[in-house]
Amino acid sequence: MRAPRYPTNEKAEVEIYGKTGTSLARLKNISRSGACIEWMQPDFAVQPGDLVRMTVKLNALNKSHNLSAEVVWKDGSTSGITFLTSDQVFERMIERT
């Protein structure tokens, strides 16, 4: 069953594990299991299957939160991601080597 989505408008800085550079993104909605994000730099070369690390800036709380995720789809400047634990990121990286 799909987790409920909650609309949001938080900004995030995203980097792809194993690649250099970051991109700014906006979270459009979020759930317990993932999020839909819109890339502020549409030419950012993210693809389904990429592992990413996001720093979400929570301006209302004056805090930031780090998350790891896997890109599951991309449609133009919008992508869906599923959140991963540190162990899951490590396992996926080992599987790819």
N, C-alpha and C positions, 0 to 999 in steps of 0.2 A: 504494500500500500504506500502510495506517495505521501510524503510528509507535507503538512500544511506550509504554504509559502506566506511570508509576511513582507509587504512592501517596505523598502528602505531607500535611502539616498546617500549612503556613506561612501566616502572616497577611499581608495586603496592603492597602494603601490605594489606591483606584482613583478616577480622575477621568475624565470623558468630555471629549474634546477639544471645545472650543467651548461648553461649559456650565460653570456654576459649581457648586461643591460637590464633595465626595468621599464615598465610602462605604468601609466596611471589608468585607473579604471574606476567605475562607479558601480556599486552593488545596487541592482534594481529590485531584487527580492532575495530573501534568505529563509532557510529552513534548518531543521536540526541536521540534515544530511548534506546540504549543499547550498548553492546560490546561483543566481543568474547575474552575470556581470556585463557591463558595456565598456568596451575599450575606448578610452579617450584618444588613443593613438591607433586608429583602425589598421595601420600597416604593421602593427606589432605581430611578429611571426609566431603566434601561438597556434597549436594544432591539437585536435583530439588525441588523448594519450599523454600529452605533456604533463609533467609534474611541476606544480608551481608553489611558490611561497608568497603569501600575501601579508602585507601589513595594513590593517584596517584602522583608519584614524577615526576615533570616536570623539568628535569635537565637543559634543554636549557633556561628556564626562571628562574631557581633557586627558584622554588616555588613548593608547593604541593597543591592538591585539594582533598577534602573529598566528597565521593559519597555514596549513599545508593542504593541498588539494590536487586533484587530477581533472584535467579538462575532458569532459565527456562529449561535448559538441560545440561547434562554432557555426554561426550563421551571420556572415558579414562582420559587423563590429560587436556582436553579442555572443557570449559563450555561456555554457552551463558547466558548473564544476561540482564535484563531489568532495567533501572534506575527508582528509586522511589523518590518521595518527602518525606519529614519528616512526613507529614500527612498520606501518603500512608503506610509508615512503621508502624506508630502507629495503623492505622486501621487494618492492617494485623495481628499485634501482638494481638490486642483485639479479632479479629475473632478466633484466635487459643487458646484462654483461655476459 
